[in-house]
Structure formats: C-alpha cells, structure tokens
Amino acid sequence: MYATGTGGTLEQNSWAPATGWSGWTNLGGSLIAESPSALRDPATGNLEVYAVTSSGKLRQAAWHPAAGWRTANLGGNLAGL
C-alpha cells in the first residue's frame, strides 16, 4: 500500500501473511496529495510507483528484487492534474 505522508513523502506499508502489516516506511520525496499510483510491470515483474511532486514533475520509484528501490524523475509539468 502506498500513500502520501503528512510531510508530502511517499509512504509504504506492506502485508505478509506470516507477520501481518509491516508498518509505514518513509520512501522520501515531496509529493502532492493526489499521488501516488502503484502498478506491477508484467514485462519485468517489478513494482512501480508513480507520483507527482510538489513542483509538478512526474516521479517513478521502481522496486527491483536484486537492487531495492530505484527512483527516476520523469519530468513534465503536471501541477494542474
């Protein structure tokens, strides 16, 4: 589960059947309240989260099992969305 934290950061909370909810983890960033959206890329199997930053740029965070989280600024001017 992904959400925008009170400070505008990307927050993650995950579920594991054996242990339950992990608790919220701060993944950083400076997002607007309408963000984020998560999806699984069927081509790679990676989890990807997309969000709009407070400056209107599209940002991607992708989970790679071997490398952890990687982020990319995809640019744009999306403040009006």
N, CA, C and O atoms as a printed pandas DataFrame, in Angstrom:
     atom_number atom_name residue_name chain_id  residue_number  x_coord  y_coord  z_coord
0              1         N          MET        A               1    0.839   -1.145    0.000
1              2        CA          MET        A               1    0.000    0.000    0.000
2              3         C          MET        A               1    0.905    1.234    0.000
3              4         O          MET        A               1    1.915    1.275    0.702
4              5         N          TYR        A               2    0.528    2.238   -0.795
5              6        CA          TYR        A               2    1.294    3.470   -0.895
6              7         C          TYR        A               2    0.401    4.658   -0.623
7              8         O          TYR        A               2   -0.777    4.660   -0.979
8              9         N          ALA        A               3    0.968    5.668    0.012
9             10        CA          ALA        A               3    0.206    6.872    0.331
10            11         C          ALA        A               3    1.163    8.050    0.443
11            12         O          ALA        A               3    2.376    7.879    0.573
12            13         N          THR        A               4    0.590    9.248    0.388
13            14        CA          THR        A               4    1.367   10.454    0.621
14            15         C          THR        A               4    1.319   10.756    2.109
15            16         O          THR        A               4    0.241   10.892    2.686
16            17         N          GLY        A               5    2.488   10.862    2.729
17            18        CA          GLY        A               5    2.570   11.163    4.157
18            19         C          GLY        A               5    2.235   12.608    4.453
19            20         O          GLY        A               5    2.126   13.422    3.536
20            21         N          THR        A               6    2.072   12.935    5.720
21            22        CA          THR        A               6    1.703   14.296    6.115
22            23         C          THR        A               6    2.753   15.320    5.707
23            24         O          THR        A               6    2.417   16.489    5.519
24            25         N          GLY        A               7    3.991   14.926    5.565
25            26        CA          GLY        A               7    5.049   15.830    5.122
26            27         C          GLY        A               7    5.254   15.807    3.621
27            28         O          GLY        A               7    6.212   16.396    3.120
28            29         N          GLY        A               8    4.356   15.127    2.880
29            30        CA          GLY        A               8    4.474   15.053    1.431
30            31         C          GLY        A               8    5.390   13.954    0.937
31            32         O          GLY        A               8    5.718   13.927   -0.249
32            33         N          THR        A               9    5.812   13.053    1.796
33            34        CA          THR        A               9    6.698   11.964    1.395
34            35         C          THR        A               9    5.897   10.754    0.927
35            36         O          THR        A               9    4.724   10.606    1.271
36            37         N          LEU        A              10    6.536    9.896    0.144
37            38        CA          LEU        A              10    5.931    8.637   -0.271
38            39         C          LEU        A              10    6.088    7.645    0.873
39            40         O          LEU        A              10    7.195    7.439    1.373
40            41         N          GLU        A              11    4.986    7.030    1.289
41            42        CA          GLU        A              11    4.985    6.076    2.391
42            43         C          GLU        A              11    4.533    4.712    1.884
43            44         O          GLU        A              11    3.663    4.626    1.016
44            45         N          GLN        A              12    5.123    3.642    2.424
45            46        CA          GLN        A              12    4.793    2.271    2.032
46            47         C          GLN        A              12    4.428    1.466    3.272
47            48         O          GLN        A              12    5.060    1.598    4.320
48            49         N          ASN        A              13    3.397    0.627    3.139
49            50        CA          ASN        A              13    3.011   -0.331    4.175
50            51         C          ASN        A              13    2.692   -1.627    3.444
51            52         O          ASN        A              13    1.847   -1.633    2.549
52            53         N          SER        A              14    3.349   -2.720    3.804
53            54        CA          SER        A              14    3.140   -3.981    3.083
54            55         C          SER        A              14    2.602   -5.062    4.017
55            56         O          SER        A              14    2.775   -5.003    5.235
56            57         N          TRP        A              15    1.945   -6.050    3.409
57            58        CA          TRP        A              15    1.328   -7.156    4.138
58            59         C          TRP        A              15    2.037   -8.458    3.820
59            60         O          TRP        A              15    2.289   -8.765    2.654
60            61         N          ALA        A              16    2.359   -9.222    4.847
61            62        CA          ALA        A              16    2.889  -10.575    4.695
62            63         C          ALA        A              16    2.007  -11.500    5.530
63            64         O          ALA        A              16    1.775  -11.219    6.706
64            65         N          PRO        A              17    1.506  -12.608    4.946
65            66        CA          PRO        A              17    0.598  -13.484    5.685
66            67         C          PRO        A              17    1.147  -13.961    7.029
67            68         O          PRO        A              17    0.387  -14.098    7.988
68            69         N          ALA        A              18    2.428  -14.212    7.111
69            70        CA          ALA        A              18    3.005  -14.752    8.348
70            71         C          ALA        A              18    3.180  -13.698    9.438
71            72         O          ALA        A              18    3.142  -14.022   10.625
72            73         N          THR        A              19    3.371  -12.440    9.044
73            74        CA          THR        A              19    3.701  -11.409   10.041
74            75         C          THR        A              19    2.724  -10.246   10.092
75            76         O          THR        A              19    2.784   -9.439   11.020
76            77         N          GLY        A              20    1.826  -10.138    9.119
77            78        CA          GLY        A              20    0.870   -9.032    9.084
78            79         C          GLY        A              20    1.458   -7.786    8.436
79            80         O          GLY        A              20    2.383   -7.873    7.628
80            81         N          TRP        A              21    0.910   -6.618    8.798
81            82        CA          TRP        A              21    1.357   -5.360    8.208
82            83         C          TRP        A              21    2.752   -4.991    8.717
83            84         O          TRP        A              21    3.077   -5.200    9.885
84            85         N          SER        A              22    3.563   -4.440    7.819
85            86        CA          SER        A              22    4.947   -4.104    8.152
86            87         C          SER        A              22    5.071   -2.830    8.967
87            88         O          SER        A              22    6.045   -2.654    9.698
88            89         N          GLY        A              23    4.100   -1.943    8.852
89            90        CA          GLY        A              23    4.239   -0.604    9.415
90            91         C          GLY        A              23    4.706    0.334    8.315
91            92         O          GLY        A              23    5.351   -0.102    7.362
92            93         N          TRP        A              24    4.391    1.601    8.434
93            94        CA          TRP        A              24    4.712    2.557    7.375
94            95         C          TRP        A              24    6.210    2.811    7.297
95            96         O          TRP        A              24    6.877    2.998    8.314
96            97         N          THR        A              25    6.729    2.816    6.059
97            98        CA          THR        A              25    8.126    3.116    5.778
98            99         C          THR        A              25    8.182    4.353    4.898
99           100         O          THR        A              25    7.493    4.419    3.880
100          101         N          ASN        A              26    8.984    5.322    5.272
101          102        CA          ASN        A              26    9.138    6.555    4.515
102          103         C          ASN        A              26   10.103    6.303    3.355
103          104         O          ASN        A              26   11.254    5.927    3.575
104          105         N          LEU        A              27    9.631    6.512    2.112
105          106        CA          LEU        A              27   10.471    6.343    0.925
106          107         C          LEU        A              27   10.950    7.681    0.376
107          108         O          LEU        A              27   11.594    7.722   -0.672
108          109         N          GLY        A              28   10.644    8.780    1.073
109          110        CA          GLY        A              28   11.138   10.097    0.684
110          111         C          GLY        A              28   10.274   10.782   -0.359
111          112         O          GLY        A              28    9.175   10.330   -0.676
112          113         N          GLY        A              29   10.789   11.871   -0.879
113          114        CA          GLY        A              29   10.107   12.625   -1.918
114          115         C          GLY        A              29    9.341   13.810   -1.368
115          116         O          GLY        A              29    9.313   14.051   -0.161
116          117         N          SER        A              30    8.727   14.537   -2.269
117          118        CA          SER        A              30    7.902   15.696   -1.940
118          119         C          SER        A              30    6.716   15.673   -2.893
119          120         O          SER        A              30    6.776   16.253   -3.977
120          121         N          LEU        A              31    5.634   15.003   -2.492
121          122        CA          LEU        A              31    4.519   14.699   -3.379
122          123         C          LEU        A              31    3.307   15.563   -3.078
123          124         O          LEU        A              31    3.193   16.148   -2.001
124          125         N          ILE        A              32    2.396   15.634   -4.057
125          126        CA          ILE        A              32    1.121   16.286   -3.820
126          127         C          ILE        A              32    0.114   15.247   -3.338
127          128         O          ILE        A              32    0.332   14.051   -3.526
128          129         N          ALA        A              33   -0.959   15.671   -2.733
129          130        CA          ALA        A              33   -1.908   14.766   -2.089
130          131         C          ALA        A              33   -2.567   13.784   -3.054
131          132         O          ALA        A              33   -2.932   12.686   -2.633
132          133         N          GLU        A              34   -2.736   14.131   -4.327
133          134        CA          GLU        A              34   -3.417   13.252   -5.278
134          135         C          GLU        A              34   -2.565   12.060   -5.705
135          136         O          GLU        A              34   -3.071   11.159   -6.375
136          137         N          SER        A              35   -1.318   12.032   -5.345
137          138        CA          SER        A              35   -0.402   10.952   -5.684
138          139         C          SER        A              35   -0.430    9.951   -4.544
139          140         O          SER        A              35   -0.959   10.296   -3.487
140          141         N          PRO        A              36    0.076    8.784   -4.665
141          142        CA          PRO        A              36    0.734    8.067   -5.740
142          143         C          PRO        A              36   -0.161    6.984   -6.333
143          144         O          PRO        A              36   -1.253    6.719   -5.828
144          145         N          SER        A              37    0.314    6.362   -7.410
145          146        CA          SER        A              37   -0.346    5.213   -8.024
146          147         C          SER        A              37    0.677    4.110   -8.206
147          148         O          SER        A              37    1.791    4.362   -8.667
148          149         N          ALA        A              38    0.308    2.892   -7.849
149          150        CA          ALA        A              38    1.230    1.763   -7.940
150          151         C          ALA        A              38    0.737    0.760   -8.976
151          152         O          ALA        A              38   -0.466    0.622   -9.198
152          153         N          LEU        A              39    1.680    0.062   -9.607
153          154        CA          LEU        A              39    1.349   -0.997  -10.546
154          155         C          LEU        A              39    2.487   -1.999  -10.604
155          156         O          LEU        A              39    3.604   -1.721  -10.165
156          157         N          ARG        A              40    2.191   -3.156  -11.147
157          158        CA          ARG        A              40    3.214   -4.187  -11.368
158          159         C          ARG        A              40    3.464   -4.261  -12.861
159          160         O          ARG        A              40    2.534   -4.446  -13.646
160          161         N          ASP        A              41    4.726   -4.116  -13.253
161          162        CA          ASP        A              41    5.092   -4.192  -14.660
162          163         C          ASP        A              41    5.137   -5.667  -15.065
163          164         O          ASP        A              41    6.007   -6.398  -14.591
164          165         N          PRO        A              42    4.216   -6.128  -15.936
165          166        CA          PRO        A              42    4.195   -7.554  -16.289
166          167         C          PRO        A              42    5.432   -7.995  -17.066
167          168         O          PRO        A              42    5.777   -9.177  -17.054
168          169         N          ALA        A              43    6.095   -7.076  -17.733
169          170        CA          ALA        A              43    7.284   -7.444  -18.505
170          171         C          ALA        A              43    8.470   -7.766  -17.601
171          172         O          ALA        A              43    9.244   -8.677  -17.895
172          173         N          THR        A              44    8.618   -7.024  -16.501
173          174        CA          THR        A              44    9.773   -7.220  -15.619
174          175         C          THR        A              44    9.413   -7.852  -14.288
175          176         O          THR        A              44   10.275   -8.409  -13.609
176          177         N          GLY        A              45    8.137   -7.769  -13.909
177          178        CA          GLY        A              45    7.712   -8.244  -12.603
178          179         C          GLY        A              45    7.994   -7.251  -11.493
179          180         O          GLY        A              45    7.708   -7.531  -10.329
180          181         N          ASN        A              46    8.554   -6.086  -11.831
181          182        CA          ASN        A              46    8.887   -5.076  -10.837
182          183         C          ASN        A              46    7.654   -4.296  -10.414
183          184         O          ASN        A              46    6.722   -4.119  -11.200
184          185         N          LEU        A              47    7.651   -3.836   -9.181
185          186        CA          LEU        A              47    6.627   -2.948   -8.673
186          187         C          LEU        A              47    7.049   -1.523   -8.989
187          188         O          LEU        A              47    8.192   -1.145   -8.732
188          189         N          GLU        A              48    6.138   -0.725   -9.546
189          190        CA          GLU        A              48    6.440    0.662   -9.887
190          191         C          GLU        A              48    5.409    1.568   -9.240
191          192         O          GLU        A              48    4.217    1.261   -9.232
192          193         N          VAL        A              49    5.873    2.682   -8.700
193          194        CA          VAL        A              49    5.004    3.681   -8.092
194          195         C          VAL        A              49    5.251    4.992   -8.811
195          196         O          VAL        A              49    6.396    5.411   -8.979
196          197         N          TYR        A              50    4.166    5.645   -9.239
197          198        CA          TYR        A              50    4.255    6.929   -9.922
198          199         C          TYR        A              50    3.562    7.976   -9.070
199          200         O          TYR        A              50    2.502    7.724   -8.497
200          201         N          ALA        A              51    4.171    9.159   -8.992
201          202        CA          ALA        A              51    3.603   10.239   -8.195
202          203         C          ALA        A              51    4.001   11.570   -8.806
203          204         O          ALA        A              51    5.000   11.670   -9.517
204          205         N          VAL        A              52    3.201   12.594   -8.517
205          206        CA          VAL        A              52    3.505   13.947   -8.950
206          207         C          VAL        A              52    4.113   14.682   -7.765
207          208         O          VAL        A              52    3.542   14.690   -6.674
208          209         N          THR        A              53    5.278   15.303   -7.979
209          210        CA          THR        A              53    5.940   16.036   -6.913
210          211         C          THR        A              53    5.270   17.387   -6.705
211          212         O          THR        A              53    4.461   17.820   -7.526
212          213         N          SER        A              54    5.604   18.041   -5.620
213          214        CA          SER        A              54    5.035   19.355   -5.328
214          215         C          SER        A              54    5.436   20.395   -6.359
215          216         O          SER        A              54    4.789   21.438   -6.458
216          217         N          SER        A              55    6.493   20.139   -7.135
217          218        CA          SER        A              55    6.899   21.059   -8.201
218          219         C          SER        A              55    6.302   20.667   -9.559
219          220         O          SER        A              55    6.654   21.261  -10.578
220          221         N          GLY        A              56    5.396   19.667   -9.584
221          222        CA          GLY        A              56    4.688   19.296  -10.803
222          223         C          GLY        A              56    5.400   18.305  -11.696
223          224         O          GLY        A              56    4.977   18.099  -12.834
224          225         N          LYS        A              57    6.457   17.691  -11.227
225          226        CA          LYS        A              57    7.201   16.704  -12.020
226          227         C          LYS        A              57    6.694   15.294  -11.724
227          228         O          LYS        A              57    6.323   14.987  -10.591
228          229         N          LEU        A              58    6.680   14.441  -12.745
229          230        CA          LEU        A              58    6.318   13.042  -12.569
230          231         C          LEU        A              58    7.544   12.288  -12.070
231          232         O          LEU        A              58    8.625   12.390  -12.650
232          233         N          ARG        A              59    7.367   11.535  -10.994
233          234        CA          ARG        A              59    8.463   10.789  -10.374
234          235         C          ARG        A              59    8.095    9.310  -10.348
235          236         O          ARG        A              59    6.937    8.959  -10.122
236          237         N          GLN        A              60    9.079    8.446  -10.580
237          238        CA          GLN        A              60    8.873    6.997  -10.547
238          239         C          GLN        A              60    9.791    6.383   -9.504
239          240         O          GLN        A              60   10.965    6.741   -9.409
240          241         N          ALA        A              61    9.251    5.455   -8.722
241          242        CA          ALA        A              61   10.049    4.619   -7.844
242          243         C          ALA        A              61    9.758    3.187   -8.270
243          244         O          ALA        A              61    8.596    2.784   -8.334
244          245         N          ALA        A              62   10.790    2.423   -8.561
245          246        CA          ALA        A              62   10.612    1.040   -9.013
246          247         C          ALA        A              62   11.374    0.103   -8.088
247          248         O          ALA        A              62   12.529    0.350   -7.741
248          249         N          TRP        A              63   10.701   -0.985   -7.691
249          250        CA          TRP        A              63   11.319   -1.985   -6.826
250          251         C          TRP        A              63   11.912   -3.085   -7.676
251          252         O          TRP        A              63   11.209   -3.737   -8.448
252          253         N          HIS        A              64   13.214   -3.291   -7.532
253          254        CA          HIS        A              64   13.936   -4.364   -8.213
254          255         C          HIS        A              64   14.381   -5.342   -7.126
255          256         O          HIS        A              64   15.153   -4.956   -6.248
256          257         N          PRO        A              65   13.919   -6.599   -7.153
257          258        CA          PRO        A              65   14.242   -7.540   -6.079
258          259         C          PRO        A              65   15.737   -7.632   -5.764
259          260         O          PRO        A              65   16.111   -7.777   -4.600
260          261         N          ALA        A              66   16.576   -7.551   -6.760
261          262        CA          ALA        A              66   18.015   -7.680   -6.517
262          263         C          ALA        A              66   18.675   -6.383   -6.060
263          264         O          ALA        A              66   19.754   -6.413   -5.468
264          265         N          ALA        A              67   18.026   -5.229   -6.334
265          266        CA          ALA        A              67   18.676   -3.949   -6.062
266          267         C          ALA        A              67   17.902   -3.022   -5.132
267          268         O          ALA        A              67   18.434   -1.993   -4.716
268          269         N          GLY        A              68   16.666   -3.360   -4.797
269          270        CA          GLY        A              68   15.856   -2.488   -3.950
270          271         C          GLY        A              68   15.198   -1.382   -4.762
271          272         O          GLY        A              68   14.986   -1.529   -5.965
272          273         N          TRP        A              69   14.875   -0.278   -4.102
273          274        CA          TRP        A              69   14.186    0.836   -4.746
274          275         C          TRP        A              69   15.142    1.660   -5.587
275          276         O          TRP        A              69   16.267    1.945   -5.174
276          277         N          ARG        A              70   14.686    2.037   -6.765
277          278        CA          ARG        A              70   15.394    2.982   -7.633
278          279         C          ARG        A              70   14.383    4.044   -8.040
279          280         O          ARG        A              70   13.226    3.734   -8.322
280          281         N          THR        A              71   14.822    5.288   -8.070
281          282        CA          THR        A              71   13.907    6.376   -8.423
282          283         C          THR        A              71   14.387    7.080   -9.688
283          284         O          THR        A              71   15.571    7.070  -10.023
284          285         N          ALA        A              72   13.424    7.693  -10.377
285          286        CA          ALA        A              72   13.720    8.453  -11.593
286          287         C          ALA        A              72   12.777    9.639  -11.687
287          288         O          ALA        A              72   11.587    9.521  -11.396
288          289         N          ASN        A              73   13.304   10.762  -12.088
289          290        CA          ASN        A              73   12.483   11.941  -12.364
290          291         C          ASN        A              73   12.099   11.875  -13.826
291          292         O          ASN        A              73   12.969   11.902  -14.697
292          293         N          LEU        A              74   10.803   11.788  -14.111
293          294        CA          LEU        A              74   10.340   11.670  -15.492
294          295         C          LEU        A              74    9.960   13.015  -16.089
295          296         O          LEU        A              74    9.537   13.078  -17.244
296          297         N          GLY        A              75   10.103   14.097  -15.319
297          298        CA          GLY        A              75    9.885   15.451  -15.825
298          299         C          GLY        A              75    8.428   15.813  -15.993
299          300         O          GLY        A              75    7.542   15.199  -15.399
300          301         N          GLY        A              76    8.195   16.822  -16.814
301          302        CA          GLY        A              76    6.839   17.267  -17.081
302          303         C          GLY        A              76    6.436   18.441  -16.204
303          304         O          GLY        A              76    7.192   18.890  -15.343
304          305         N          ASN        A              77    5.230   18.923  -16.445
305          306        CA          ASN        A              77    4.637   19.996  -15.646
306          307         C          ASN        A              77    3.200   19.583  -15.394
307          308         O          ASN        A              77    2.300   19.969  -16.139
308          309         N          LEU        A              78    2.976   18.792  -14.337
309          310        CA          LEU        A              78    1.699   18.153  -14.086
310          311         C          LEU        A              78    0.942   18.760  -12.920
311          312         O          LEU        A              78    0.024   18.132  -12.392
312          313         N          ALA        A              79    1.298   19.950  -12.513
313          314        CA          ALA        A              79    0.696   20.561  -11.326
314          315         C          ALA        A              79   -0.801   20.735  -11.468
315          316         O          ALA        A              79   -1.504   20.767  -10.458
316          317         N          GLY        A              80   -1.319   20.849  -12.685
317          318        CA          GLY        A              80   -2.746   21.072  -12.875
318          319         C          GLY        A              80   -3.589   19.818  -12.833
319          320         O          GLY        A              80   -4.812   19.916  -12.929
320          321         N          LEU        A              81   -3.001   18.647  -12.694
321          322        CA          LEU        A              81   -3.767   17.399  -12.673
322          323         C          LEU        A              81   -4.461   17.189  -11.361
323          324         O          LEU        A              81   -5.149   16.184  -11.179
